[in-house]
Amino acid sequence: MRRALLVLPLLFASPALAQTRSETPVTKPAYPETRRVDVVEEQFGVKVADPYRWLENDVRNDKEVAGWVAAQNQVTDAYLATLPGRALFAERIKALFNYERFGAPQKKGGRYFYAHNEGLQNQAVLWVRDTLEGKGRVLIDPNGWSKDGATALAEWLPSEDGTKLAYSIQDGGTDWRTIKVIDTATGKETGDEVSWAKYTMGLSWAKDGSGFFYSRYPEPPAESKFQALSDNHKVFFHKLGTPQTQDRLVYATPDNPKLSHYAGITDDGRYLVIGTSEGTDNKNLVHIVDLTDPKWESKTIIGKLENDWSAIGNKGSVFYFSTNAGAPRDRIVSIDIADPRLTPKEIVGEQQETLAGASIVGERLILNYMVDAKTEVRRYTLDGKADGKVALPGIGTASGFGGEIDDPETFFAFTSFNYPTTIFRYDVATGKATPWAQPKVAFDPSQYKVEQRFYASKDGTKVPMFVVRKATTTGPAPTLLWGYGGFNVPYTPAFSAARVAWMEQGGVFVLANIRGGGEYGKAWHDGGRLANKQNVFDDFIGAGEYLIREGITGKDQLAIQGGSNGGLLVGAVVNQRPDLFAAALPAVGVMDMLRFDRWTAGRYWVDDYGYPSKEADFKRLYAYSPYHNVKGGKPYPAILVTTADTDDRVVPGHSFKYTAALQAADIGDKPHLARIETRAGHGSGKPTDKIIEEAADLYAFAAKWTGLEVKAR
């Protein structure tokens, strides 16, 4: 039931290009004129100026904003065209991306459904096999849905018997979804269609295949489709063959429109489990509906928003949950919902390591633990007895392990910085894992080394980081430091084809597992949110200082990168320590900390950031808000801001206003530019060609300002 609505995939941690900075004199670009407005609002005795308020307007509805975006892109495109290694990066990243990629299969009705990309297809294609080793066939190919490749197949789920499949369509990167249904034998649509779904993690079929449960928001006014607050979430049931107007309302809380609800059906098909949360702080309610009762009345199982409760399966009336109640690093408990006392019974107690995922397959609990941000998978019987471990290929990240309680097999994905994502079939009875889909990539993993190091932050806290580079690369070398630090989201080892191009040229990649994330459970998250948010910035600054001190990188060789909450991170630390970094790459960042809760999903984020309307929170937010703390008089690093016009998670006005503030300030002659993508959103659904183009631009920019000399291979 973990619902992190500000998560950005590690998609943006890709390469860059350049030449030595001393070869070319610094010439400040001629930025477009940006109109200033006289907007000053007094908040708790503080006069807060917001001279670029008008840039919050939707680019689709405001011609002046559209003109500003076009002018910014014109200047940025002209500058990027001057970078001598940009073409080399684009060519190499394209070659590295050109390999088969698979998703872990879902098995229903004896059929195996999985995502597949030949290599350079803009969107992954959904395939199905009628047997595990049988020949696959294409079920849904979204690559013909739009001319620009920006319409994607998003969430999908086969019915219990595998004869039908519900899937959602994502257009231009938006979080809004349209859900349709196809017959898996013929590939033909049934004619069912559900509109205005968003954050569709709760898509779930009825056991008999008569329809599916889903969550949605009310249809917003057309003019505010991409900016309206996400309120009044409801769970519906759509019966196949009927119009959406007849969908049955299953659960809603009209008296509390801020609550969000996600529903999932149990393997036996009898129960619907509804998780309800208000924000992103891993606190939720649990209600269960007995679907054998025609009234579909909900029963409260967890009635207080105090802890995280993630249902992982049931055996009759006994439900298994992963929870942080009484266990900051999570434990497994069971609750018999037939017992009026609803008393949790501990099955697997809290461990020293952090529990990151749990499932029940083949009558076994499969528990995924993070050991210093690396995966270890342990097995237990349903009564909590240790039953060995799942052997993994090495140090990295494993995910998946889906399936049903009586299923003898499951699948998982394994990846690491130098290990392309590989899909394994796991036999629960024998404990044997065998490769099911192993990609072939145009690089030699043995040439790269991965180190995990620990460094002390400002307050002495020990923080882990991964340092990845070619074995022949010695320091100090141009280095790209990546971070996130928020919403209890852990970032663990993962493969990026684009990042390889950076390291091939002699660059170093570093992932810092700073506070605010979930690497060490609730305490690690709490240590980097609300009143403790400055710890996140101190941890990241400490990482940069450590890399320089240890000779991994040099004073003018360090670039930083992060997206979404990580974009906020980059913007904040640049304001606090502009001297430490040579280049900065903030992507789709939350940059105005005084108004973030006014748009789309922003109101969820108060759990990590606080309420701008509360005085104590306001003072903290104002102190580190990237937009409000751009200070003249000191040279800033080179900055390339990236966002997209259809980002309705973190609306692009954040990045627009921040860019305008940078360009107006006296912060030196290095470039401070914005790259604004069209027909793209917060990250998901972005076509492969746009990913490659953006990665080449980002690494070219970073390389230019860190002194990485890009050479033809």
C-alpha positions, -999 to 999 in steps of 0.1 A, spaced: 0 0 0 30 23 -3 19 52 -26 48 76 -33 32 101 -57 64 121 -62 87 92 -74 108 97 -105 124 67 -121 162 65 -123 156 74 -159 173 108 -157 206 94 -144 222 93 -178 254 105 -195 268 138 -207 294 153 -230 320 180 -233 354 195 -237 378 210 -212 365 243 -198 397 261 -203 396 257 -241 366 280 -245 360 313 -227 328 315 -208 302 335 -227 269 342 -210 240 334 -233 216 361 -242 185 350 -223 150 359 -234 133 388 -217 110 376 -188 84 400 -177 84 408 -139 52 415 -121 47 433 -88 34 405 -67 43 407 -30 24 388 -4 29 391 33 30 357 51 35 356 89 51 390 88 74 382 59 70 400 26 74 374 -1 80 385 -37 68 364 -65 77 384 -97 72 355 -121 38 343 -108 24 345 -144 46 316 -154 24 293 -134 -2 295 -161 -8 265 -183 12 267 -215 -18 254 -234 -40 283 -222 -16 312 -220 0 325 -252 25 346 -233 37 315 -214 38 295 -246 59 323 -262 83 323 -232 88 285 -235 95 287 -272 121 315 -266 138 296 -238 140 265 -260 154 285 -289 183 298 -267 189 264 -251 189 245 -284 214 270 -299 237 266 -269 235 228 -269 243 227 -306 277 242 -298 288 213 -275 314 193 -294 306 159 -280 269 160 -282 266 140 -314 290 114 -301 270 109 -270 237 107 -289 252 81 -312 267 60 -284 236 62 -262 215 50 -291 237 20 -296 237 11 -259 199 14 -258 195 -10 -287 191 -42 -268 161 -64 -259 144 -54 -226 118 -75 -208 95 -71 -179 87 -98 -154 58 -119 -167 23 -121 -150 7 -155 -152 -31 -158 -155 -51 -187 -168 -19 -205 -178 -9 -176 -201 22 -154 -195 19 -117 -201 50 -95 -203 64 -62 -217 91 -63 -243 111 -37 -262 132 -47 -292 157 -20 -283 148 13 -300 110 11 -300 96 42 -285 72 23 -263 73 -12 -249 50 -38 -265 28 -62 -245 33 -98 -255 17 -130 -244 28 -167 -244 2 -195 -241 29 -216 -224 61 -206 -206 84 -218 -234 60 -212 -262 63 -186 -290 51 -152 -279 27 -131 -298 21 -94 -298 -11 -84 -278 -8 -46 -277 16 -25 -296 13 12 -287 39 24 -311 13 32 -337 -10 52 -314 6 86 -321 30 100 -347 55 113 -321 55 80 -301 44 98 -269 13 78 -263 22 49 -241 7 16 -227 7 23 -190 -7 -1 -164 -22 -34 -175 -38 -65 -158 -51 -98 -172 -83 -113 -158 -81 -144 -136 -87 -168 -164 -64 -149 -188 -91 -144 -214 -93 -106 -211 -69 -78 -202 -76 -43 -189 -50 -17 -199 -45 20 -195 -34 46 -221 -11 74 -211 -9 103 -236 19 128 -237 32 119 -203 1 129 -183 -9 111 -151 -45 108 -165 -54 74 -179 -81 59 -201 -88 22 -194 -99 -2 -221 -103 -40 -223 -93 -65 -250 -99 -102 -257 -66 -119 -253 -73 -146 -278 -82 -123 -307 -67 -90 -296 -100 -72 -303 -113 -45 -280 -145 -53 -261 -158 -17 -263 -154 -10 -226 -138 23 -218 -132 41 -185 -120 78 -185 -104 101 -160 -85 75 -140 -54 86 -123 -27 68 -102 -43 35 -113 -24 12 -89 -57 -1 -78 -68 -18 -110 -81 -53 -100 -103 -79 -118 -133 -97 -102 -125 -134 -99 -152 -143 -124 -140 -118 -150 -173 -99 -150 -156 -66 -145 -128 -48 -127 -124 -24 -98 -105 9 -103 -100 43 -86 -107 77 -102 -111 114 -96 -140 135 -109 -135 149 -144 -118 183 -140 -128 215 -159 -111 214 -194 -90 245 -187 -75 230 -156 -70 194 -167 -33 195 -160 -33 217 -128 -64 210 -108 -60 195 -73 -65 158 -70 -94 155 -46 -125 132 -41 -109 99 -50 -134 70 -53 -133 33 -59 -157 20 -86 -166 -14 -102 -169 -15 -140 -191 -43 -153 -181 -54 -187 -205 -44 -215 -220 -15 -196 -212 23 -200 -190 40 -174 -220 61 -162 -234 28 -147 -203 19 -128 -210 10 -92 -196 32 -65 -178 9 -40 -160 32 -16 -157 70 -11 -153 95 17 -172 126 6 -168 140 41 -130 139 37 -121 146 0 -84 146 7 -83 108 12 -72 85 -16 -84 49 -20 -68 19 -38 -85 -15 -40 -70 -49 -46 -88 -83 -48 -75 -113 -29 -63 -145 -47 -94 -164 -37 -116 -136 -52 -137 -133 -21 -124 -101 -6 -116 -66 -18 -90 -48 3 -91 -10 2 -62 10 14 -68 46 23 -42 73 28 -42 111 30 -6 118 19 27 102 13 38 95 49 31 57 48 1 59 70 -31 42 58 -65 28 68 -76 -7 57 -112 -17 49 -122 -51 36 -153 -58 15 -167 -94 15 -178 -97 -22 -200 -126 -14 -223 -102 3 -244 -84 -24 -243 -52 -4 -206 -49 -6 -203 -32 28 -169 -24 40 -155 -36 73 -128 -15 91 -97 -34 99 -73 -6 105 -92 26 116 -64 50 125 -39 68 102 -9 60 123 11 33 104 17 17 71 -4 -15 65 3 -33 32 -19 -64 26 2 -91 10 -23 -120 9 -47 -142 28 -56 -177 36 -93 -178 43 -101 -151 69 -64 -148 80 -48 -118 63 -10 -111 61 3 -76 63 36 -58 61 36 -30 86 58 -5 105 34 -6 135 59 -12 164 86 -18 139 103 12 121 120 -12 96 87 -32 91 76 -67 101 50 -92 90 18 -98 110 -14 -116 105 -50 -106 114 -79 -129 115 -108 -107 102 -133 -132 115 -122 -125 150 -139 -93 164 -108 -84 183 -87 -79 150 -55 -85 170 -23 -85 150 -2 -116 154 35 -113 147 47 -138 120 82 -124 111 96 -98 135 115 -66 127 150 -73 114 181 -52 115 177 -47 78 148 -29 62 119 -48 47 113 -34 13 87 -58 -2 67 -89 6 46 -115 -12 31 -149 -7 38 -175 -34 39 -213 -32 28 -212 4 59 -192 13 65 -157 24 90 -141 1 105 -111 19 128 -86 1 152 -68 25 175 -39 20 210 -45 34 227 -11 32 206 -4 1 213 -38 -15 188 -66 -19 187 -98 1 156 -121 -4 146 -144 25 119 -171 26 97 -180 55 68 -204 61 34 -189 67 39 -195 104 71 -175 104 98 -201 103 130 -192 84 132 -212 52 164 -201 35 172 -174 10 168 -167 -27 202 -169 -44 209 -137 -64 235 -132 -91 254 -107 -71 252 -73 -53 222 -54 -67 184 -50 -67 158 -77 -70 121 -70 -75 90 -88 -85 81 -122 -69 44 -118 -78 20 -147 -80 -7 -165 -60 -5 -183 -27 -7 -218 -44 15 -209 -74 46 -230 -76 65 -205 -96 72 -168 -96 94 -143 -116 118 -116 -105 140 -90 -120 176 -85 -110 197 -55 -119 228 -36 -108 250 -7 -121 269 -31 -143 242 -58 -147 214 -52 -172 180 -60 -159 175 -98 -162 143 -117 -156 145 -150 -136 120 -178 -131 120 -190 -95 108 -224 -86 95 -221 -50 96 -259 -43 132 -264 -54 145 -229 -46 161 -227 -80 163 -195 -100 170 -198 -138 173 -169 -163 141 -164 -183 151 -133 -203 188 -122 -203 196 -92 -224 228 -87 -245 242 -52 -242 270 -37 -263 295 -33 -234 317 -55 -212 304 -54 -175 338 -68 -163 354 -35 -172 334 -16 -146 338 -17 -108 312 -9 -82 322 2 -47 300 10 -17 315 36 6 302 53 37 309 90 47 300 112 76 274 139 71 275 173 88 259 159 120 281 128 120 255 105 105 270 77 84 256 78 49 262 51 21 270 59 -14 278 38 -45 308 48 -67 307 33 -102 334 37 -129 356 19 -154 383 -1 -137 409 20 -156 394 53 -144 415 69 -117 407 101 -98 402 129 -97 378 125 -126 346 143 -138 319 129 -116 281 129 -117 265 128 -83 228 117 -81 204 119 -52 167 119 -43 162 120 -5 125 119 1 91 102 5 105 70 20 117 60 -15 149 40 -16 173 41 -45 192 10 -50 217 -3 -77 201 -3 -112 214 -5 -147 213 25 -171 224 21 -206 228 58 -210 250 61 -179 275 36 -194 283 62 -221 293 87 -194 316 61 -177 331 49 -210 345 84 -215 362 83 -181 334 98 -160 324 85 -126 288 80 -114 278 82 -78 245 74 -61 242 89 -26 216 72 -4 208 103 16 182 107 44 146 112 35 146 79 15 136 45 27 170 27 27 170 23 65 133 24 73 111 50 91 139 66 110 159 73 78 128 88 62 119 109 93 155 121 95 151 139 62 116 153 62 96 182 78 118 199 104 147 176 94 147 184 57 180 203 59 196 170 67 189 159 32 208 189 18 236 184 43 240 148 33 242 156 -4 267 185 2 286 161 24 288 136 -4 303 161 -27 328 172 -1 338 135 5 343 128 -32 366 158 -35 384 150 -3 390 114 -13 403 124 -47 375 107 -66 367 140 -83 382 175 -83 370 209 -72 358 218 -107 348 184 -118 316 177 -99 281 177 -115 249 170 -96 217 156 -108 182 147 -95 146 147 -105 113 156 -89 121 158 -52 156 153 -64 152 184 -85 143 203 -54 175 188 -38 197 200 -66 181 235 -66 185 238 -28 221 227 -25 232 249 -54 218 279 -35 235 268 -3 269 258 -18 273 272 -53 310 270 -49 310 232 -46 296 222 -80 307 228 -116 273 219 -131 238 211 -120 210 192 -137 177 197 -118 148 178 -135 111 184 -131 118 198 -96 96 212 -69 110 247 -69 84 269 -52 80 255 -17 54 281 -8 28 271 -35 35 235 -43 3 223 -26 -19 242 -49 -17 219 -80 -25 183 -89 -7 159 -65 11 186 -46 -13 186 -17 -1 150 -9 35 162 -3 28 181 29 37 149 48 73 154 37 75 192 33 50 206 57 21 231 52 30 265 37 0 279 55 15 270 90 40 295 104 66 270 116 65 251 83 65 283 63 97 295 78 115 263 71 102 261 35 110 297 28 146 291 40 154 265 14 129 270 -14 150 270 -46 129 298 -63 131 321 -34 167 317 -25 186 324 -57 211 350 -44 232 373 -65 268 382 -58 282 347 -60 291 327 -91 268 297 -97 276 265 -115 263 259 -150 227 248 -147 204 230 -172 169 228 -159 147 202 -175 109 199 -174 80 191 -197 48 209 -207 25 180 -198 40 173 -164 9 172 -142 27 157 -112 51 186 -106 37 213 -128 63 229 -151 56 264 -136 80 254 -108 109 251 -132 97 281 -153 98 304 -123 131 290 -110 147 294 -144 135 331 -147 150 338 -112 183 323 -122 185 343 -154 177 375 -137 202 371 -109 238 383 -108 253 348 -104 281 347 -130 285 341 -166 280 303 -168 249 293 -186 216 289 -167 192 274 -192 159 255 -195 152 225 -217 114 222 -220 101 191 -236 68 190 -254 43 161 -252 60 147 -222 53 146 -185 70 136 -152 90 108 -168 68 78 -173 57 71 -209 85 91 -224 94 76 -258 129 61 -263 140 87 -289 132 115 -265 150 97 -236 181 94 -258 180 130 -270 176 143 -235 204 121 -221 228 132 -248 220 169 -240 224 165 -203 257 146 -204 270 169 -231 263 198 -208 277 182 -177 308 171 -196 315 206 -209 315 220 -174 333 192 -156 361 189 -181 352 155 -195 368 152 -229 345 132 -252 363 111 -278 350 89 -306 353 52 -297 
